[in-house]
Amino acid sequence: MSFAEQNLDAFIDLLKTKPGLFSQDKITSLEKLINKTPDEIEQLSNAIAGWYQNHSKILDAQLAVLNHSLNSQVNPDIDKNTLINAIKRSLVKGRDNKKKNITS
């Protein structure tokens, strides 16, 4: 498994498990970035890495997930659509978590 595949898989995992790290603005900028990036693993990985370098909390979380994922199975079916879907689900999950916290 290439580093690019591991990086994208870890980022998708981060979107699923830590949606609170991603504000609406971050989700919007991610979607724009991914939509203009060619559907090639290396280019998607580079684009995501460049993006999270500018967001220190996400960078720290990404590195932690990457370190953990190096020892586990990686999803071989990663593509642009997989990434976009994870971004969108993260936004919905983040909203749901905020609503739970407000009503609790």
N, C-alpha and C positions, 0 to 999 in steps of 0.2 A: 504494500500500500504506500503510495507516495505521500510526501508531506502535505501537498496541496489537498489531497483527498482527506487526510487526517484533520487538517485545519478546518475544512468546510464541515466535516462531520462533527467536530467539536463545537463549531459555531452554531450549528443547527441544534445540538444538544443544549447549548447555553440558552438559545432562544426558547427552548421548551421548558427548561428547568429554572431559569431565572428571568422571567418576562418583566419583572419589576425594574430591571436595569435599563429597559428600553422605553423611553418616553415616546409620545406620539411624534415629536420632531425627529427623533432618532430613527424610528420606524420609517417615516416618510423619506428621510435622506437615504436610508438603506435601500428602500424599494427603488428609488430613482437611480442609485448607483448600480444595482443589480440589473435593472431593466436596460441600462445603456452598455453593460458589459457583455461581451460575446459569451455564448454558452460553451465555454471551455474551462475545464477544471482549474488549470493553472491561472488563467486570467481572473476567474471568479475568486480564487483563493487570494491572489495578490490584491484584488480590489477590496475584499473584506479585511485583509491584514492592514492595508493602508488606512481603512476606515477606523478600525478599532485601535490603531496606534494613537488616534486623537481623542480617545475616550478611556481615561485611565482605569476606572472601575471595571469597565467591560474588558479592557486589556488584561487586567489582573485575573478576572474570572475566566477569560479565554485561556490564559496560560495554565491555570489550575485544571481546567477541563482537558486541555491538551495533554498535560502531564499524566492525568488519569487515563485518558483514552489510548495512550501509547501502549498500554498493557491490556487493552480489550479489543473486541471485535469492532470493525469499522464498517459502516454501511457502504457497499460498493455501488449503489444506485443513486449517487448524488449528481444532480444536474441543476440547472438554473431554476426550473419549476419547483424542485424540492426545496431550494433555498427560499424562493419567494413565498411558498406556502408556509414554511416555518416562520418567516417574518410576520406574515399576516396572523397566524395562530398565536404568536407571542403577544401581539397587540391585544387580541381578544382576551387571552388569558390574563394579561396584565390588568386590563379593565375589570375583569371579574374579581381578581384578587383585591383591587382597590375598593370595589363595592362591598366585598365581604368585610374588609377592615372598617369601613364606614358604618355598616349596620351592626357590627359586633360591639 
